């Protein structure tokens, strides 16, 4: 740019080029000649901690967080221009770069939100928040807020980013065309062909982005102006202006405890799962084929079939029929390769609950990160270890170390098995435009970009790139989307000593979601069905051992918050004193109450008839009163059931407006509400 910038009159509305205070040309004519382009900013991550030091210091010195610009300065980043044609030729690369650039902007906005929360804390308590004493904790809080913004605010809407890019691009075109006009004059510009004006435009904008501090500062200023309005919208949308100290601490995931203990360093694994967790639950697919595959893996019931040398197990559940095989990707070449077949059968012998944990982890990470069902995403092996709750090893100086070679090798082993899963469904119901259709499907569950077998992949390359196979992605569309909340604790139970708890948590997750669709989430479970679903059977020699282990598992689930409570339905304990009691016990029912987050999340998917909707209007207030009173007295549904003499499922139905009590029951409930 020339030094005589005083001749340019900047306007807040793109559309006119002004020189010497005289409108020489309508800039839209010139703007329309410029080919579509993108500006991508690459941020230097090494500057992050230095900037954190700077912003913490500024907060302490000034305190007025809303006056801080989103971008402090233009250093620490590089910007470059690409034409639309070049973008399309290298689309995958540039998509990743665009996402990185977008994530950096969200991270900057998250800084503003975090320090707004800190200022709100100080306003309430008249003391600085303790987290300010630990820059690492500040950085972690920013990452948590960043994921919150990506999921639960308007920043998750891609159209918002398109609008921002169009707005930003218009300003850049305006400024560069001004520069060209000052440099060569309008008469010369008129003589240029469209190709020549684009070449000149590219030269000028590239040079300005590289070394013109004034130009860089100018576009940084308008980005700050735009994103400042975003921050205000976020504060209003999340109701941060009136949040309490408890809410602030929850948002920052801060607990009143020393921040430099070993326990704190070990708990840093929470950082990764925070961006996916919903009240200590993650999302996984919940269609019948997906759950059938999970069961097949931990039951290890694979056999050799006449039609195939590969390990095969039948899939028969409801109206879904087919089979699951473990076979390599390049099965045609290796069908007669005895060494390969033998290797696959060895894999079957090594199947364990760890493989199912990795299976669910892949699914959860994909659901939380992928923007489209056919998108390939890249994750690290450490992500799969972290989500399972495994701890980093501590170094000799007490600093956080990493996962060891054996842990990563186990993950690669599980991935190699998952890569070899092949599902063939002869009969399956899918939904098209809301209507059920019978069809046949076959394919993998997950698709990996790695050509080599994952088990033999180098541990130095600790990342994998994968997507969901099209046969499963159809379950993730619109109204037919089938996902369930799975307790994180299910992944964290010991795969050998606590596989009862692990499998029960997983089965209940699937059952609650399927029963919710029927409006009967608290339907009792038959004990024999529960045992069969987790691959366990009655110990005929000592059935009391089976019962004790089963009850201990349910008690552990209660202690860990996976379930709220459980109790037998119409079970007479005196039966256990008679011979043959175990057969009756197997056919008895047990009612298992899910946590509130399950009831709340699935409330919207329950089927409702027109008549029930009309009745619900009358009973909705009663349900709210019951739930409010129950919560205030810290009663579970089962405990309230005992007090009122009404079944827990029925009370849950009243609370959710699905059940409509008779006059007699309503009177009993109202008496309890009035007298308690």
Helices and strands as residue ranges (DSSP letters): G 5-7, E 16-19, E 22-26, H 27-31, E 37-43, G 45-47, H 48-62, G 65-67, E 77-83, H 84-89, H 91-125, G 130-133, H 135-152, G 154-156, H 158-184, H 186-191, H 194-211, H 213-237, G 240-242, H 245-252, H 262-266, G 267-269, H 270-274, E 281-285, H 288-299, E 303-305, E 308-317, E 320-326, H 331-334, H 338-349, H 353-369, E 377-380, H 381-386, H 405-419, E 421-432, E 435-443, E 446-448, G 454-456, E 463-468, H 470-473, G 474-476, G 478-480, E 483-487, H 488-492, H 499-517, E 525-526, H 527-533, H 543-559, E 563-569, G 573-577, H 581-586, E 589-594, H 596-602, G 603-605, H 610-632, H 637-644, H 648-655, H 663-675
